[in-house]
């Protein structure tokens, strides 16, 4: 199956380059040009390399108070 239609690069070719040491989409691009034209195949290349989309992280601030007013004042005085 083709991964990169622009240059006719197959999934097997990408996997071969990965097995040969290419571990980033840029290294795959250097080896076979896949991902260097329209870029639509970069996500598939990342998936083949096992570098899928990063999981979304929860925001650190969830809407509750970080410090109460008393704790905030004490912390500021101690830091000074």
C-alpha positions in Angstrom: 0.0 0.0 0.0 1.3 3.5 -0.9 2.1 5.8 2.0 3.4 8.7 -0.2 1.5 9.0 -3.5 3.7 11.9 -4.6 6.8 9.8 -4.8 5.3 6.3 -4.9 6.7 5.2 -1.6 5.1 2.1 -0.1 4.5 1.2 3.6 7.1 -1.6 3.2 9.7 0.8 2.0 9.1 3.1 4.9 9.3 0.1 7.3 12.6 -1.0 5.7 14.1 2.5 6.2 12.8 2.4 9.8 14.3 -1.0 10.3 17.6 0.4 8.9 17.7 3.1 11.6 15.5 5.9 10.4 13.4 7.0 13.4 11.9 10.3 12.4 9.8 11.5 9.5 12.7 13.7 8.5 15.1 10.7 8.3 12.5 8.9 6.2 12.3 11.9 3.9 16.1 11.9 3.5 16.0 8.3 2.6 13.2 8.2 0.1 11.6 11.7 -0.2 8.3 10.6 1.4 6.7 13.5 3.1 8.6 16.2 1.3 6.1 17.3 -1.3 2.5 17.8 -0.2 3.1 16.5 3.4 -0.2 14.5 3.6 1.7 11.3 4.4 3.6 12.6 7.3 1.1 11.3 9.9 1.1 7.9 8.3 4.9 7.9 8.4 4.7 8.8 12.1 2.3 6.0 12.7 4.6 3.5 11.0 7.4 4.7 13.1 5.3 4.3 16.3 5.3 8.1 16.8 1.5 8.7 16.6 -0.1 11.8 17.8 0.8 12.8 21.4 -2.0 12.2 23.9 -3.7 15.4 25.0 -2.7 16.5 28.5 -5.1 17.8 31.0 -4.5 21.5 31.8 -2.7 22.0 35.1 -5.3 24.6 36.3 -8.7 23.0 36.8 -10.6 26.1 38.0 -10.2 25.6 41.7 -8.1 27.9 44.0 -4.4 27.3 43.7 -3.7 29.0 47.1 -6.1 30.5 49.5 -5.5 34.2 50.3 -3.9 33.3 53.6 -1.6 30.7 52.1 -0.7 33.0 49.3 0.3 35.8 51.6 2.3 33.5 53.8 4.1 31.9 50.8 5.0 35.4 49.5 6.4 36.5 52.8 8.5 33.4 53.2 9.9 33.8 49.6 10.9 37.4 50.3 
